């Protein structure tokens, strides 16, 4: 279980996770199950009970022999869909960007 406070957006996991996985690849017989969780987003604190949850996730993966969700965010709260920001202007595409300089 790798817990990190920073994410590498678009990288399918934080940087330390990639470093650990790369190091584990050197041993071709290694069958380590790597779990990665990004925690503390928005300044949220991380408590001992949270570490216990991480530990139990790792034990669960070990017992099952695989990770149900190898990468995820921990402790985040989804927003309210009713309060989603609505577009103010319509998206511009196509010919709106083409200028006819011959006129």
C-alpha positions as CSV (number, residue, x, y, z in Angstrom):
1,X,0.0,0.0,0.0
2,X,1.4,3.3,-1.1
3,X,-0.2,6.4,0.2
4,X,0.7,9.8,-1.3
5,X,-0.5,13.4,-0.7
6,X,0.2,14.5,-4.3
7,X,-1.2,13.1,-7.5
8,X,0.2,13.0,-11.0
9,X,-2.9,13.8,-13.0
10,X,-3.2,11.7,-16.2
11,X,-0.4,9.4,-15.0
12,X,-2.7,6.7,-13.6
13,X,-1.1,7.0,-10.2
14,X,1.2,9.3,-8.2
15,X,4.9,9.5,-8.8
16,X,6.1,7.4,-5.9
17,X,3.8,4.6,-7.0
18,X,5.4,4.6,-10.4
19,X,8.9,4.6,-8.8
20,X,8.0,1.6,-6.6
21,X,6.4,-0.3,-9.4
22,X,9.5,0.3,-11.6
23,X,11.8,-1.0,-8.9
24,X,9.6,-4.1,-8.4
25,X,9.8,-4.9,-12.2
26,X,13.5,-5.6,-11.8
27,X,12.7,-8.8,-10.0
28,X,10.9,-11.0,-12.6
29,X,9.7,-13.4,-9.9
30,X,8.2,-10.6,-7.8
31,X,4.4,-11.0,-7.4
32,X,3.8,-7.9,-5.2
33,X,0.3,-6.4,-5.3
34,X,0.7,-2.7,-5.4
35,X,-2.2,-0.5,-4.0
36,X,-2.0,3.2,-4.4
37,X,-4.1,5.8,-2.7
38,X,-3.9,9.6,-2.9
39,X,-5.0,11.1,0.4
40,X,-5.2,14.6,2.0
41,X,-6.5,16.4,-1.1
42,X,-7.7,19.9,-0.2
43,X,-5.7,19.8,3.0
44,X,-7.6,17.0,4.7
45,X,-5.9,15.5,7.6
46,X,-4.8,11.8,7.8
47,X,-5.5,10.1,11.1
48,X,-4.5,6.7,12.6
49,X,-7.9,5.3,11.7
50,X,-7.2,6.1,8.1
51,X,-3.9,4.3,8.3
52,X,-5.8,1.3,9.7
53,X,-8.1,1.4,6.6
54,X,-5.1,1.4,4.4
55,X,-3.6,-1.6,6.3
56,X,-6.9,-3.5,5.9
57,X,-7.0,-2.7,2.2
58,X,-3.6,-4.2,1.8
59,X,-4.5,-7.3,3.9
60,X,-7.6,-7.8,1.8
61,X,-5.7,-7.6,-1.5
62,X,-3.1,-10.1,-0.2
63,X,-5.8,-12.5,0.8
64,X,-7.6,-12.2,-2.5
65,X,-4.4,-12.4,-4.5
66,X,-5.3,-9.2,-6.5
67,X,-6.2,-5.6,-6.1
68,X,-9.8,-4.8,-6.9
69,X,-8.9,-1.1,-7.3
70,X,-5.2,-0.6,-7.7
71,X,-5.4,3.2,-7.8
72,X,-7.9,5.5,-6.1
73,X,-8.4,8.6,-4.1
74,X,-9.0,8.3,-0.4
75,X,-11.2,10.6,1.8
76,X,-12.5,12.7,-1.0
77,X,-16.1,13.8,-1.0
78,X,-18.0,13.9,-4.3
79,X,-19.6,17.2,-5.2
80,X,-23.4,17.8,-5.4
81,X,-24.6,17.3,-8.9
82,X,-27.3,19.9,-8.3
83,X,-24.6,22.6,-7.9
84,X,-22.6,21.8,-11.0
85,X,-21.4,24.9,-12.9
86,X,-23.5,25.4,-16.0
87,X,-21.8,26.7,-19.2
88,X,-22.3,30.5,-19.7
89,X,-21.3,30.5,-23.4
90,X,-21.6,27.9,-26.1
91,X,-18.4,26.1,-27.2
92,X,-16.9,27.5,-30.3
93,X,-15.5,25.2,-33.0
94,X,-15.2,24.7,-36.7
95,X,-15.4,27.7,-39.0
96,X,-15.6,30.2,-36.1
97,X,-11.8,30.0,-36.0
98,X,-11.2,30.3,-39.8
99,X,-10.6,33.8,-41.0
100,X,-11.1,34.6,-44.6
101,X,-8.1,37.0,-45.2
102,X,-8.9,37.3,-48.9
103,X,-11.9,39.7,-48.3
